[in-house]
Amino acid sequence: MTAPVTLRGLNHWFGPFHALQDIELSIEAGEYVTLLGPSGCGKTTLLSVLGGFIEPTEGRVEIGGRDMTRVAPAKRPTTTMFQDYALFPHMTLRDNVGFGLRMAGMGRGERHRRAESFLDLVGLADAAGKRPHELSGGQRQRVALARALAVEPDVLLLDEPLGALDLKLRRAMQDELKAIQRKVGTTFVHVTHDQEEAMAIADRIVVMNAGRIEDHGPPARIYREPATLFAADFMGEMNHIPARGTGTATETPFGLLARAVQGRAVACIRPEALGTTEAALCIGAAIVRDAAFFGTHVRAHLVPEKAPDLTLTAHLPPASLPAPGESLTLWADPDAFRVYALED
């Protein structure tokens, strides 16, 4: 089962606090969408509106073309998977997964068969008789996912489901979540504050800030061509270079960029886009302040001679570790810069 989701003109206030501001969003059936942003940006509130736990002050929620704005959670074609998993400790995994089916009136035999098939889907077919305390954190997460999917929702809502896992397990579960979503075809809406997690699993990322949608699109586009300065900064590390737009180009300490903005601006470039290999734009000599080996790259802080008040972060090849005080010549592709106008 799967369905599209449409959010129209959503606004919500908690007293004087405007938690959601003019949200307009369409999610395709079978799409994996992440709501990404810092704490307090409104992503969990938006998920709660989708699940029916919060009725929006204004606006409309449509699922599968039907108005669900004021429909109770139990009557919506959605299921929510929470971070704490909320498994019943006294029940077997089979009974945990089949709990929603039992509440729906399904007979024991069919319920057990359905539960075991979803445990098999998440790789726990041999553990149906175990109880939650016998499992690792990752296994409990899989059981919670199987339980959520067993009732065949049109839309599965995931509220930071991987937040309690360690880094290695979280990355493994990202791959599994994506693979399972592809297999079942259900629409997934996943809340996270982890940029890497969002990029690893999402078909589309929705970046939120202060109750608004700042940007949305495929992960590669959001990372390489963020629509706003907030989205640029939130989606990984970014160097900020003071600039001024002439209306047809942008002046920086390192030369002109073909970006048509007017007045005070900031030119942004990712650390991996700065390097010592010759390219179209010469940043010039830069003094290494410090450098550290990160396995896949060397992360270096450098002070450019053309702009001694700046410190640039660059990801350099891992083969050599530059020493503090060493001078390097930096280069960049002008197309790697994004320029954002600032208010004067």
C-alpha positions as CSV (number, residue, x, y, z in Angstrom):
1,M,0.0,0.0,0.0
2,T,1.2,3.5,-0.8
3,A,-0.2,7.0,-1.4
4,P,0.8,10.5,-2.2
5,V,0.7,13.3,0.4
6,T,-0.2,16.9,-0.2
7,L,0.2,19.7,2.4
8,R,-1.6,22.9,1.6
9,G,-1.1,26.2,3.4
10,L,-0.2,24.6,6.8
11,N,0.2,27.0,9.7
12,H,0.3,26.1,13.4
13,W,0.7,28.1,16.5
14,F,1.5,26.9,20.1
15,G,0.2,30.0,21.9
16,P,2.2,32.9,20.4
17,F,4.8,30.6,18.9
18,H,4.4,30.2,15.1
19,A,5.7,26.6,14.8
20,L,4.7,25.9,11.2
21,Q,4.6,28.8,8.6
22,D,2.9,28.5,5.2
23,I,4.0,24.9,4.5
24,E,3.3,23.8,0.9
25,L,4.6,20.3,0.0
26,S,3.7,17.4,-2.3
27,I,5.1,13.9,-1.7
28,E,4.7,11.3,-4.4
29,A,3.4,7.8,-3.7
30,G,6.3,5.5,-2.9
31,E,8.8,8.4,-2.3
32,Y,11.3,8.4,0.6
33,V,11.3,12.0,2.0
34,T,13.4,13.2,4.9
35,L,12.5,16.3,6.9
36,L,15.8,17.8,7.9
37,G,16.7,20.6,10.2
38,P,17.9,21.7,13.6
39,S,16.0,21.2,16.9
40,G,13.0,23.4,17.1
41,C,12.7,24.0,13.3
42,G,9.2,22.4,13.1
43,K,10.0,19.0,11.5
44,T,8.6,16.9,14.4
45,T,5.5,19.2,14.6
46,L,5.0,18.7,10.8
47,L,5.3,14.9,11.3
48,S,2.7,15.0,14.1
49,V,0.3,17.0,11.9
50,L,0.8,14.3,9.2
51,G,0.1,11.5,11.7
52,G,-3.0,13.3,13.2
53,F,-1.5,13.9,16.6
54,I,-1.7,17.7,16.1
55,E,-4.5,19.4,14.3
56,P,-3.1,22.4,12.3
57,T,-4.4,25.8,13.1
58,E,-4.7,26.5,9.3
59,G,-4.3,24.4,6.2
60,R,-5.1,21.0,4.8
61,V,-3.5,17.5,4.8
62,E,-4.4,15.2,2.0
63,I,-3.4,11.5,1.8
64,G,-4.2,9.6,-1.3
65,G,-6.3,12.5,-2.5
66,R,-8.5,12.5,0.7
67,D,-8.8,15.3,3.2
68,M,-7.3,13.9,6.5
69,T,-6.8,17.2,8.3
70,R,-9.2,16.4,11.1
71,V,-9.2,12.6,11.0
72,A,-8.0,10.9,14.1
73,P,-4.6,9.0,14.0
74,A,-6.2,5.6,14.3
75,K,-8.4,6.2,11.3
76,R,-5.6,7.5,9.0
77,P,-3.7,5.3,6.6
78,T,-0.5,6.1,8.4
79,T,1.7,4.5,11.0
80,T,4.3,6.3,13.1
81,M,7.6,4.7,14.2
82,F,9.1,6.5,17.2
83,Q,12.7,6.7,18.3
84,D,12.2,4.7,21.5
85,Y,10.5,1.9,19.5
86,A,7.8,1.3,22.3
87,L,8.0,-2.5,22.1
88,F,6.0,-4.5,24.7
89,P,8.6,-6.2,26.9
90,H,6.3,-9.1,27.9
91,M,5.4,-10.1,24.3
92,T,7.3,-12.2,21.9
93,L,8.6,-10.5,18.7
94,R,5.8,-12.3,16.8
95,D,3.1,-10.8,19.1
96,N,4.8,-7.4,19.0
97,V,4.7,-7.3,15.2
98,G,1.1,-8.6,15.2
99,F,-0.2,-6.3,17.8
100,G,-1.8,-3.8,15.3
101,L,-3.3,-6.7,13.4
102,R,-4.8,-8.1,16.6
103,M,-6.4,-4.7,17.3
104,A,-7.8,-4.8,13.8
105,G,-9.5,-8.1,14.6
106,M,-7.3,-10.4,12.5
107,G,-7.4,-14.1,13.6
108,R,-4.4,-15.6,15.5
109,G,-3.3,-17.9,12.7
110,E,-3.3,-15.3,10.0
111,R,-1.9,-12.7,12.3
112,H,1.1,-14.9,13.2
113,R,1.7,-15.7,9.5
114,R,1.7,-12.0,8.7
115,A,4.0,-11.1,11.6
116,E,6.5,-13.8,10.7
117,S,6.6,-12.7,7.1
118,F,7.5,-9.1,8.2
119,L,10.0,-10.4,10.7
120,D,11.5,-12.3,7.7
121,L,11.5,-9.0,5.7
122,V,13.7,-7.4,8.4
123,G,16.0,-10.4,8.8
124,L,14.6,-11.7,12.1
125,A,12.6,-14.8,10.9
126,D,14.4,-17.1,13.4
127,A,13.8,-14.8,16.4
128,A,10.0,-14.7,16.4
129,G,9.7,-16.4,19.8
130,K,12.2,-14.1,21.5
131,R,11.4,-11.1,23.6
132,P,12.7,-7.5,23.1
133,H,15.2,-7.7,26.0
134,E,17.1,-10.5,24.2
135,L,17.8,-8.2,21.2
136,S,20.4,-5.6,20.3
137,G,19.4,-2.0,19.7
138,G,19.5,-2.5,15.9
139,Q,17.4,-5.7,16.2
140,R,14.7,-3.9,18.3
141,Q,14.7,-1.1,15.6
142,R,14.0,-3.8,13.0
143,V,11.1,-5.2,15.0
144,A,9.6,-1.8,15.4
145,L,9.8,-1.3,11.6
146,A,8.2,-4.7,11.0
147,R,5.4,-3.9,13.4
148,A,4.8,-0.5,11.6
149,L,4.8,-2.2,8.2
150,A,2.6,-5.2,9.1
151,V,-0.6,-3.1,9.2
152,E,0.2,-2.0,5.6
153,P,0.0,1.8,6.0
154,D,-0.1,4.0,2.9
155,V,2.4,6.3,4.6
156,L,5.0,5.4,7.2
157,L,6.1,8.2,9.5
158,L,9.5,7.8,11.2
159,D,10.5,10.1,14.0
160,E,14.3,10.0,14.3
161,P,14.2,6.2,14.3
162,L,18.0,5.8,14.2
163,G,18.9,8.4,16.8
164,A,19.6,6.0,19.6
165,L,22.0,3.8,17.6
166,D,25.8,4.1,17.5
167,L,27.4,5.4,14.4
168,K,28.4,2.1,12.7
169,L,25.0,0.5,13.4
170,R,23.2,3.7,12.3
171,R,24.9,3.6,9.0
172,A,24.1,-0.1,8.5
173,M,20.4,0.5,9.4
174,Q,20.3,3.4,6.9
175,D,21.1,1.0,4.1
176,E,18.5,-1.5,5.4
177,L,15.8,1.1,5.8
178,K,16.3,2.2,2.2
179,A,16.3,-1.4,0.9
180,I,13.2,-2.3,2.8
181,Q,11.4,0.8,1.6
182,R,12.3,0.0,-2.0
183,K,10.9,-3.6,-1.5
184,V,7.6,-2.6,0.1
185,G,7.0,0.6,-1.9
186,T,5.4,2.5,1.0
187,T,5.7,6.2,1.2
188,F,8.2,7.0,3.9
189,V,8.5,10.4,5.7
190,H,11.5,10.4,8.0
191,V,12.5,13.1,10.5
192,T,16.2,13.6,11.2
193,H,18.7,16.3,12.2
194,D,21.6,14.2,10.7
195,Q,22.6,15.5,7.2
196,E,24.6,12.4,6.3
197,E,21.6,10.2,7.2
198,A,19.3,12.3,5.1
199,M,21.6,12.1,2.1
200,A,22.1,8.4,2.5
201,I,18.4,7.4,2.4
202,A,16.2,10.1,0.9
203,D,14.9,10.4,-2.6
204,R,14.2,14.0,-1.6
205,I,15.3,16.2,1.3
206,V,13.1,18.9,2.8
207,V,15.3,21.4,4.7
208,M,13.4,23.2,7.5
209,N,14.2,26.3,9.5
210,A,12.1,28.3,12.0
211,G,8.9,26.6,10.9
212,R,9.5,27.1,7.2
213,I,10.7,25.0,4.3
214,E,14.0,26.5,3.2
215,D,14.7,24.1,0.3
216,H,13.6,20.8,-1.0
217,G,15.0,18.5,-3.7
218,P,17.2,15.5,-4.5
219,P,20.2,15.1,-2.1
220,A,22.8,15.9,-4.7
221,R,21.1,19.1,-5.7
222,I,20.5,20.2,-2.2
223,Y,24.2,19.7,-1.4
224,R,25.7,21.2,-4.5
225,E,23.2,23.9,-5.3
226,P,21.4,24.9,-2.0
227,A,18.7,27.5,-2.6
228,T,19.4,29.5,0.5
229,L,22.3,30.4,2.7
230,F,20.8,28.5,5.6
231,A,20.4,25.3,3.5
232,A,24.0,25.7,2.3
233,D,25.3,25.9,5.9
234,F,23.1,23.2,7.3
235,M,24.0,20.7,4.6
236,G,27.6,20.1,5.6
237,E,30.6,22.3,6.0
238,M,30.9,25.5,4.0
239,N,33.5,28.3,3.6
240,H,32.1,31.8,3.7
241,I,34.0,34.5,1.7
242,P,32.9,38.2,1.8
243,A,31.8,39.4,-1.6
244,R,30.0,42.2,-3.4
245,G,27.7,41.9,-6.4
246,T,27.8,44.3,-9.3
247,G,24.6,43.2,-10.8
248,T,26.3,41.2,-13.5
249,A,29.1,39.6,-11.5
250,T,30.4,39.1,-8.0
251,E,33.7,40.4,-6.7
252,T,35.7,38.3,-4.2
253,P,39.2,38.7,-2.8
254,F,40.2,35.9,-5.3
255,G,38.7,37.3,-8.4
256,L,35.3,37.7,-10.2
257,L,32.6,35.1,-10.2
258,A,29.9,35.0,-12.9
259,R,27.0,35.4,-10.4
260,A,24.5,38.1,-10.9
261,V,23.7,39.5,-7.5
262,Q,23.6,43.1,-6.3
263,G,25.3,44.6,-3.3
264,R,26.7,42.9,-0.2
265,A,27.0,39.1,-0.6
266,V,28.7,36.0,0.6
267,A,30.4,33.5,-1.7
268,C,30.3,29.9,-0.4
269,I,32.4,26.9,-1.4
270,R,32.7,23.4,0.1
271,P,36.0,22.3,1.6
272,E,36.4,19.4,-0.9
273,A,36.1,22.0,-3.8
274,L,39.4,23.6,-2.7
275,G,42.6,21.9,-3.6
276,T,46.2,22.1,-4.7
277,T,45.5,20.8,-8.2
278,E,45.5,23.5,-10.8
279,A,42.0,24.7,-11.8
280,A,40.3,27.7,-13.5
281,L,40.5,30.0,-10.4
282,C,43.7,30.5,-8.4
283,I,42.9,31.3,-4.8
284,G,46.7,31.9,-4.4
285,A,49.2,31.1,-1.6
286,A,47.7,30.0,1.7
287,I,49.5,29.3,5.0
288,V,48.6,26.0,6.8
289,R,47.3,26.8,10.3
290,D,46.7,23.1,11.2
291,A,45.9,19.8,9.5
292,A,44.5,16.5,10.5
293,F,44.3,13.1,8.9
294,F,40.7,11.8,8.4
295,G,41.3,8.6,6.5
296,T,39.7,9.6,3.2
297,H,41.1,13.1,3.3
298,V,43.3,15.6,5.2
299,R,41.3,18.4,6.7
300,A,43.3,21.6,6.8
301,H,42.7,25.1,7.9
302,L,44.6,27.7,5.8
303,V,45.0,31.5,5.8
304,P,45.1,32.9,2.3
305,E,47.6,35.7,1.6
306,K,45.0,37.6,-0.4
307,A,42.6,37.6,2.5
308,P,44.6,37.2,5.8
309,D,41.5,37.8,7.9
310,L,39.9,34.6,6.5
311,T,40.5,31.0,7.5
312,L,39.5,28.5,4.8
313,T,38.9,24.8,5.4
314,A,40.0,22.5,2.7
315,H,39.8,18.7,2.2
316,L,43.2,17.7,0.7
317,P,44.3,14.3,-0.6
318,P,45.3,11.9,2.2
319,A,48.7,11.0,0.8
320,S,50.5,13.8,2.5
321,L,50.0,15.8,5.7
322,P,51.1,19.4,5.4
323,A,52.9,20.9,8.3
324,P,51.7,24.1,10.2
325,G,53.3,27.1,8.6
326,E,53.7,25.4,5.2
327,S,52.6,27.5,2.2
328,L,50.2,25.8,-0.4
329,T,48.8,27.2,-3.6
330,L,45.0,26.7,-3.6
331,W,42.8,26.4,-6.7
332,A,39.1,26.1,-7.3
333,D,36.5,25.7,-10.0
334,P,34.5,28.9,-10.2
335,D,31.3,26.8,-10.8
336,A,31.8,25.3,-7.3
337,F,30.9,28.6,-5.7
338,R,27.4,29.6,-4.6
339,V,26.7,33.3,-4.0
340,Y,24.0,34.6,-1.8
341,A,22.9,38.2,-1.5
342,L,22.8,39.7,2.0
343,E,20.6,42.4,3.4
344,D,22.4,45.8,3.6
